[in-house]
Amino acid sequence: MRKKQLALLLLCGVTISIGACSPKETGAQKETTESSVVKHNEEHLDYDKQEGWEFASGNMQSPIDIQSAKAEKMTADTGTISVNYSPDITKAENNGHSIQMTDGGEAVINGRHFALTQFHFHAESEHTIDGKHYPLEAHFVNTAQDGRIAVIGVFFKEGTENKGFQEVLDDVTNKVDQPITDIGDMMPANKGYYHYLGSLTTPPLNENVEWYVMKEPVEVSKAQIESFKQLYDHNNRKVQPLNDRVILEHDE
């Protein structure tokens, strides 16, 4: 079973286009484009009553605890990531359960092109590394032309002030849609990551989402963490069982 899962992940995640290796989508799953993700994000979620959330399906849910010692190195590792995200924010909002920025630009993952549609933040982090939470986690949600979703997760740790994140906080606080001129500050320079197949972390929790969780965290100041937590200090979904999935590891 484990070999089968590994083969599927290698096929779908990093070596060829994944559209052909996913199970045939139902009508409901096909509607899980970024517009539906945004629609669900506009609804208030009670993170203290997660057991009552709408649950679409499956045993491949996100987030997970990533046990670094058990991650498997990619064979024929060419799974590089590059991002070219636009500084022009079209909508900055406090949507009821996160700060969300509607944005554009492109991510190229192993030669496959994805369009950025939005990014948002969770406190504490949704994913954990060896059982450890980070203070914040950013999710950059990207979609391909075939509707596939690839989320790049970035951990934030306490350190020096982050100019890009400050611009996000300022936009939401002032209720304006100003450009994020330092958006690159919210992405680590080293693009090493952990990769697995999972789900959305908000309802409808649809699966077959590609996750690329950056290994290297970026720094934000203590004051910035506290500013975010004044709005949200518990908007992270609980860690879900890994089940038979394999976590792959890419080093840059």
PEPENOR-V204145 format. One record per residue. PSI is psi as a letter, one per 20 degrees, with the letter a starting at -180 (NA if undefined). Layout:
psi
PSI
PSI
This chain:
psi
g
g
h
g
g
g
g
g
g
g
g
h
h
i
h
r
p
i
h
i
j
q
q
p
q
r
h
g
h
h
i
m
r
h
h
h
g
g
g
h
h
i
q
p
p
o
i
i
l
h
i
j
q
p
o
g
r
r
k
l
q
q
r
r
p
o
o
h
h
i
q
p
p
p
q
l
o
k
l
q
p
q
q
m
q
q
i
n
p
i
p
p
q
o
j
h
j
r
p
p
p
p
r
a
a
q
p
o
o
l
i
p
p
q
p
p
h
r
q
a
q
q
p
a
q
g
q
q
o
l
j
p
q
r
h
q
p
q
o
o
o
q
q
r
h
j
i
q
p
p
p
o
p
p
q
p
r
p
c
r
q
o
g
g
h
h
h
g
g
g
g
g
g
i
l
r
m
q
q
n
h
l
h
h
i
j
p
q
g
p
k
q
r
q
p
r
p
c
r
q
j
q
p
j
k
q
a
k
p
p
p
n
o
p
g
p
r
q
q
q
r
g
h
h
g
h
g
g
i
h
g
o
j
m
l
p
q
q
p
q
q
h
c
j
q
p
p
q
p
p
p
NA
